[in-house]
Amino acid sequence: MKRVLIVEDSLIVSKLLASLLKAKGFEVKECATISEAMENLQNVDLAILDYRLPDGTGLEVAERIKRQHPGVPMFLLTARGSSVPREVASKAGIKEYMEKPVEPELLMETVEQYCSQVQ
């Protein structure tokens, strides 16, 4: 079973993402802060990161994951209108960049595509 780490401070968004993923058979760990995410990086196959977090940004989480667990695909979710340059996100290891609200079908297609590439 593939494990997905969700780092999202909005409880509603986190629960919605977790529900979608669990319905497709993924194991999900939800975190609301960078510090919580850092405690839950073991055996993660994919990370979905909110850009704005209470203790920093999703890019900070991405950089740490990239250093500690290279090869783990990561998606960055941003609020509509947020300006995170794609090249900055890419340098941090972000594979996909999606604006909220995210279309559930697009999110699941993307998750399944990247998880199928993870050994």
DACOR-V134018 format. One line per field, one symbol per residue. psi: psi as a letter, one per 40 degrees, with the letter a starting at -180 (. if undefined). A space follows every 50 residues. Layout:
psi: ???
//
This chain:
psi: hihhhhghehdddddddddddddeeihhhhieidddddefehfheihhhi dhidfaidddddddddddgiehihihhiiheighhddddddeehdihhii hhhdddddddddddddeh.
//
